[in-house]
């Protein structure tokens, strides 16, 4: 009976370490996604301002895509963080 109890507590410790590694990986990936999204937002904003100044419609169009992609990355990171 004692061996069964010791075996059960070892399994719980192994699961705890496994979940901690998954949680750490999730945190790193969400932080990385949020940071990349923020950089894309700033880059797209600067790109849009430069294209607007030069009256370059193609550049403005591409810059809006960069801003939208950055916003989606930041938004998805925030949503996943809030749900977990």
Secondary structure, DSSP 8 states (H G I E B T S, - for coil): -HHHHHHHHHHHHHHHHHHHHHHHHHHHHHHHHHHHHHHHHHHHHHHHHHHHHTT-HHHHHHHHHHHHHHHHHHHHHHHHHHH-
